[in-house]
Amino acid sequence: MKPCKAISIVNTVALTILFAGCQQPYHQQEERYILVAANVNLPYWQEAEAGLRDIAKTTGVKVELTGPATFSPSEELAAFQQAVSQHPSGILVSVSDPQSFKGPIDAAISQGLPVICIDADDPESRRVLFIGTDNFRAGQDSGKRMLGGQGRILIIALAGQLNTDERERGVNEVLKKYPGIKIAQTIDDKGDPRNANDAVSALLQKKEKIDGIIGLEASGGSGAAEALHRLDMTGKIKIVAFDKDPQTLEGIERGWITATVVQKPYVMAFYGVRFLDDLHHNAVHEFKDWATAPTAPLPTFVDTGTAVVDSSNLAAFRKALAEHPKPNM
């Protein structure tokens, strides 16, 4: 009887292996997700690309970062439309101009192609959800770091982009309680620290009274800090920056920048692909198909959170960054 039992076990194992080999893999070989950004050369989007690569390793799907090498809404829109024409499994997009993106996003959704906005939203479009910072609250954090006494504040942002508009609204909301602090002007640096540098330098050389500078996107703080350094005014005007590009963190270390409000582009991209993957496979079974569902089967907004970095926690923050495992590119 014992030999028969042994043969039975072998047959069972063989059948199990055969059955497993016949099962359809969850991810198809051609499955691919594309992130479209407005300026792929920024360290911010390189960090997001690390999130893409890590989720690709976790799931076995293909990923790609695309978009213009400088801030250009028209070129980003062309990159988005090119991505749609390739019929990927899903698209992440940081929307630089909501008005021009709405139609193309809606058209992609109508084709059954899932689109998720990250970093910068287009809430009037049919995009499935937004993953990113609560920008109004982030603006409030920036404003709180500028409080104290009276003075005129210069804001550096990106014109027409919803995320920086919301941050500016948050700054204004905080400053309502402090009538002695006024916003003197808002500068559009078009995502280039050289533009911020030139604009700040020009204002100060005209003897414009500026008591504080708030950068509401990645390049503004470092550009302003460089301008003050060249004019021998370091430390005389408080700078609150945004994001954690190397120049901004170096500015905090040197005492050129007071603090920066840090976002999480790695987390946005990582979970963005995760959600796209769920949509592609219709993993959430509330409705038969996400594309025909009367309401999105996923959350409509995922707040990835922020942190404020200054001289008191810079060393710990850098240590944590250095310990983060880098993806194999």
C-alpha positions in Angstrom: 0.0 0.0 0.0 2.9 2.4 0.8 4.2 2.6 -2.9 0.7 3.4 -4.1 0.5 6.3 -1.6 3.8 7.6 -2.8 2.7 7.5 -6.4 -0.5 9.3 -5.4 1.4 12.1 -3.8 3.7 12.5 -6.8 0.7 12.6 -9.2 -1.0 15.3 -7.0 2.2 17.5 -7.0 2.5 17.0 -10.8 -1.1 18.0 -11.4 -0.7 21.1 -9.1 2.3 22.2 -11.0 0.6 21.6 -14.3 -2.5 23.6 -13.2 -0.4 26.5 -11.9 1.4 26.6 -15.2 -1.8 26.9 -17.1 -3.1 29.8 -15.0 -3.2 33.2 -16.7 -0.6 35.5 -15.1 -2.1 38.6 -13.4 0.1 41.1 -15.3 0.3 40.8 -19.1 3.7 41.0 -20.7 2.8 44.1 -22.6 1.4 45.9 -19.6 2.8 49.5 -19.4 2.2 52.7 -17.5 3.3 56.2 -18.4 3.9 59.2 -16.3 3.7 62.6 -18.1 5.4 65.5 -16.3 5.9 69.2 -17.2 9.7 69.3 -16.6 11.4 65.9 -16.5 14.8 67.4 -15.7 13.8 68.6 -12.2 15.1 66.5 -9.3 11.4 66.4 -8.2 10.4 64.3 -11.2 13.6 62.2 -11.0 12.4 61.2 -7.5 9.0 60.4 -8.9 10.8 58.2 -11.5 12.4 56.3 -8.7 8.9 55.5 -7.4 7.9 54.3 -10.9 10.9 52.0 -11.0 10.3 50.5 -7.6 6.6 49.7 -8.3 7.7 48.2 -11.6 10.0 45.9 -9.8 7.3 45.0 -7.3 4.6 44.2 -9.9 6.6 43.2 -13.0 5.0 45.9 -15.2 6.7 48.3 -17.5 6.9 52.0 -16.7 8.0 55.2 -18.4 8.6 58.9 -17.6 8.0 61.3 -20.4 7.6 65.1 -21.0 9.5 68.2 -21.9 13.0 69.0 -20.5 11.8 72.5 -19.5 8.5 73.8 -18.2 6.2 73.9 -21.3 2.5 73.2 -21.0 2.1 72.9 -24.8 5.0 70.4 -25.0 3.6 68.5 -22.1 0.2 68.3 -23.7 1.8 66.9 -26.9 3.6 64.3 -24.8 0.3 63.4 -23.1 -1.4 63.0 -26.5 1.5 60.9 -27.8 1.2 58.7 -24.7 -2.6 58.2 -25.3 -1.9 57.2 -28.9 0.4 54.4 -27.7 -2.6 52.8 -25.8 -0.8 52.0 -22.6 -2.4 50.3 -19.6 -2.8 53.7 -17.8 -1.4 57.2 -17.6 -0.3 59.4 -14.8 -0.2 63.1 -15.5 0.8 66.3 -13.7 -1.4 68.9 -15.3 0.4 72.2 -16.1 -2.7 73.8 -17.8 -6.1 72.4 -16.7 -8.0 74.2 -19.4 -6.0 72.7 -22.3 -5.8 69.2 -20.7 -9.4 68.7 -19.9 -10.5 67.7 -23.4 -7.6 65.3 -24.0 -8.1 63.7 -20.6 -11.8 63.2 -21.2 -11.1 61.7 -24.6 -8.7 59.2 -23.1 -11.2 58.2 -20.4 -13.8 57.7 -23.2 -11.5 55.3 -24.8 -11.4 53.2 -21.6 -7.8 54.4 -20.8 -7.5 55.1 -17.1 -6.0 58.6 -16.3 -4.9 59.7 -12.8 -3.6 63.1 -12.0 -0.6 63.4 -9.6 1.1 66.5 -8.2 -1.1 69.0 -10.2 -4.8 68.2 -10.7 -7.4 68.9 -13.4 -10.6 68.5 -11.2 -13.0 69.6 -14.0 -11.8 66.7 -16.2 -13.0 63.1 -16.0 -9.7 61.9 -14.5 -10.4 59.1 -12.1 -8.6 60.6 -9.0 -5.9 62.9 -7.8 -2.9 61.7 -5.8 -0.7 64.5 -4.3 -0.4 67.2 -1.8 -3.2 69.0 -0.1 -1.9 72.2 -1.7 -4.1 74.6 0.3 -2.8 73.2 3.5 0.8 73.2 2.2 0.4 76.9 1.4 -0.8 77.5 4.9 2.3 75.8 6.2 4.4 78.1 4.0 2.6 81.2 5.3 2.9 80.2 9.0 6.7 80.0 8.5 6.7 83.6 7.4 4.8 85.0 10.3 6.1 87.6 12.7 5.9 91.4 12.7 5.1 93.4 9.6 6.4 93.4 6.1 5.9 92.9 2.4 6.1 89.3 1.0 7.1 88.3 -2.5 5.6 85.0 -3.8 7.2 82.9 -6.5 4.9 80.5 -8.3 3.8 79.0 -11.6 1.0 81.0 -13.4 -2.1 79.1 -14.3 -1.2 75.8 -12.5 -3.8 74.7 -10.0 -1.4 73.3 -7.4 0.5 76.6 -6.9 -2.8 78.6 -7.1 -4.1 76.5 -4.2 -0.8 77.1 -2.3 -1.1 80.8 -2.8 -4.7 80.7 -1.5 -3.4 78.9 1.6 -0.8 81.6 2.2 -3.4 84.3 1.8 -5.7 82.6 4.2 -3.0 82.5 6.9 -2.0 86.1 6.4 -5.6 87.3 6.8 -4.9 87.2 10.6 -1.9 89.4 10.2 -2.8 92.7 8.6 0.7 94.0 9.0 2.0 91.5 6.4 1.1 92.2 2.8 1.8 90.3 -0.4 3.7 92.8 -2.6 3.8 90.8 -5.8 3.6 87.3 -7.3 6.3 86.2 -9.8 6.0 83.5 -12.3 9.4 81.9 -12.7 8.2 79.2 -15.2 9.9 76.5 -13.2 13.4 77.9 -13.7 15.6 79.1 -10.8 17.4 81.5 -13.2 14.1 83.3 -13.8 13.5 83.5 -10.1 17.1 84.8 -9.6 16.7 87.5 -12.3 13.3 88.6 -11.1 14.3 88.9 -7.4 17.6 90.7 -8.4 15.7 93.2 -10.6 13.2 94.1 -7.8 15.9 94.6 -5.2 18.0 96.6 -7.5 15.0 98.9 -8.0 15.0 99.3 -4.2 11.7 97.5 -3.9 10.9 96.8 -0.2 10.8 93.0 0.3 10.8 91.5 3.8 10.2 87.9 2.9 10.0 85.5 0.0 7.8 82.4 -0.3 8.6 80.0 -3.1 5.6 77.8 -4.0 7.3 75.5 -6.4 10.7 73.7 -6.5 12.9 76.3 -8.3 11.8 79.5 -6.6 13.5 79.2 -3.3 16.9 78.3 -4.6 16.7 81.0 -7.3 15.8 83.7 -4.8 18.5 82.5 -2.4 21.2 82.8 -5.1 20.0 86.3 -5.9 20.3 87.5 -2.3 23.7 85.9 -2.0 25.0 87.8 -5.1 23.6 91.0 -3.7 25.2 90.4 -0.3 21.8 90.2 1.3 21.9 86.7 2.7 19.9 86.4 5.9 18.4 89.9 5.5 15.3 88.5 3.9 13.6 85.4 5.1 13.0 82.7 2.4 10.5 79.8 2.7 11.0 77.4 -0.2 9.1 74.4 -1.5 10.3 70.8 -2.2 13.6 69.2 -1.4 15.9 69.6 -4.5 19.6 69.5 -3.5 20.1 73.3 -4.0 17.2 74.0 -1.6 18.6 71.7 1.1 22.1 73.2 0.6 20.5 76.6 1.0 19.1 75.6 4.4 22.5 74.2 5.5 24.2 77.5 4.5 21.6 79.7 6.2 20.4 81.1 2.9 16.9 79.5 3.2 14.9 79.5 6.4 12.7 76.4 5.7 11.1 74.4 2.9 7.8 72.5 2.6 8.6 69.1 1.3 6.3 66.9 -0.9 6.4 63.2 -1.7 6.7 62.7 -5.5 8.1 59.1 -5.0 4.9 58.2 -3.1 2.7 59.9 -5.7 4.2 57.9 -8.6 4.4 54.6 -6.6 0.8 54.6 -5.6 -0.3 56.2 -8.8 0.8 53.1 -10.7 -0.7 50.9 -8.1 -4.1 52.5 -8.5 -3.8 52.4 -12.4 -3.0 48.8 -12.1 -6.1 48.2 -10.0 -8.2 50.1 -12.6 -6.7 48.2 -15.5 -7.5 44.8 -13.9 -10.8 46.1 -12.5 -9.6 44.9 -9.1 -12.2 46.8 -7.1 -15.4 44.9 -7.9 -17.9 47.5 -6.8 -19.0 47.8 -10.4 -18.6 45.5 -13.4 -16.2 47.9 -15.2 -14.5 51.1 -13.9 -15.0 52.8 -17.3 -18.8 52.4 -17.2 -19.2 52.8 -13.4 -21.6 55.7 -12.4 -18.9 56.8 -9.9 -15.2 56.1 -9.5 -14.5 52.8 -7.7 -11.4 54.4 -6.1 -10.8 57.3 -3.7 -11.2 60.7 -5.5 -8.3 62.3 -3.6 -5.3 60.7 -1.9 -3.3 63.2 0.2 0.4 62.1 0.2 1.2 64.7 2.9 4.1 67.1 3.5 6.9 67.8 5.9 8.6 71.1 6.9 12.4 70.9 6.9 14.6 73.6 8.5 18.0 73.7 10.2 16.7 71.8 13.2 15.9 68.6 11.4 17.9 68.9 8.2 20.6 66.4 9.2 18.0 63.8 10.2 16.1 64.4 7.0 19.2 64.0 4.8 20.1 60.8 6.7 16.7 59.3 6.0 17.0 60.2 2.3 20.5 58.6 2.1 19.1 55.4 3.7 16.3 55.1 1.1 17.1 52.2 -1.2 17.8 53.4 -4.8 16.1 51.5 -7.6 18.0 49.5 -10.2 17.6 51.6 -13.3 
